[in-house]
């Protein structure tokens, strides 16, 4: 059985102007080796990280950009 731990969250905006929060989770399967990082929206939609500034939400195939706050990381 796998365990999930939230690492950080990204506030993003899609091309259509919709706002999303992408959750970065680390998935650790007990006894199966190295952890894996997964991304999903708060609503449970699967997301893929494309690069440092963009994610692809697989359910609706919308590319979203990370909204960077001045003086903060993500």
C-alpha positions as CSV (number, residue, x, y, z in Angstrom):
1,X,0.0,0.0,0.0
2,X,1.3,3.5,-0.9
3,X,1.5,6.5,1.4
4,X,1.1,10.1,0.1
5,X,2.6,13.2,1.6
6,X,1.9,16.7,0.3
7,X,5.1,18.6,-0.4
8,X,3.9,21.9,-1.8
9,X,1.1,23.6,-3.7
10,X,1.2,25.8,-6.8
11,X,-1.4,28.4,-7.6
12,X,-1.9,28.3,-11.4
13,X,-4.1,30.0,-14.0
14,X,-5.2,28.3,-17.2
15,X,-5.3,29.7,-20.7
16,X,-9.1,30.3,-20.3
17,X,-8.5,32.3,-17.1
18,X,-9.6,29.6,-14.6
19,X,-7.6,29.3,-11.4
20,X,-6.3,26.0,-10.1
21,X,-4.2,24.8,-7.2
22,X,-1.8,22.0,-8.1
23,X,-0.8,19.7,-5.3
24,X,2.7,18.1,-5.4
25,X,2.7,14.8,-3.5
26,X,5.4,12.3,-2.9
27,X,4.1,8.7,-3.1
28,X,6.1,6.2,-1.1
29,X,5.2,2.5,-1.7
30,X,6.1,0.4,1.3
31,X,9.1,-1.8,0.5
32,X,9.1,-1.0,-3.2
33,X,12.1,1.3,-3.5
34,X,12.4,5.0,-4.4
35,X,9.6,7.5,-3.8
36,X,7.7,9.0,-6.8
37,X,6.3,12.6,-7.1
38,X,2.8,13.0,-8.4
39,X,0.8,16.2,-9.3
40,X,-3.0,16.6,-9.1
41,X,-5.5,19.5,-8.7
42,X,-7.3,20.0,-5.4
43,X,-10.4,18.5,-7.2
44,X,-8.4,15.3,-7.9
45,X,-7.7,15.8,-11.6
46,X,-4.4,14.4,-12.7
47,X,-1.7,16.9,-13.7
48,X,1.7,16.6,-15.4
49,X,4.5,19.0,-14.8
50,X,5.8,20.2,-18.2
51,X,8.6,22.6,-17.0
52,X,9.2,25.0,-14.1
53,X,6.4,27.3,-15.1
54,X,3.7,25.0,-16.7
55,X,1.5,22.0,-15.9
56,X,-0.9,20.1,-18.1
57,X,-4.2,19.0,-16.5
58,X,-4.9,15.7,-18.2
59,X,-8.7,15.7,-17.7
60,X,-9.3,18.8,-19.9
61,X,-5.9,19.1,-21.6
62,X,-5.5,22.7,-20.5
63,X,-2.0,24.0,-20.0
64,X,-1.8,26.1,-16.8
65,X,0.9,28.5,-15.8
66,X,2.3,28.9,-12.3
67,X,1.4,32.2,-10.7
68,X,4.6,33.5,-9.0
69,X,4.3,35.7,-6.0
70,X,6.8,38.5,-5.6
71,X,9.5,37.6,-3.1
72,X,8.3,34.0,-2.8
73,X,9.2,30.7,-4.4
74,X,6.0,28.9,-5.3
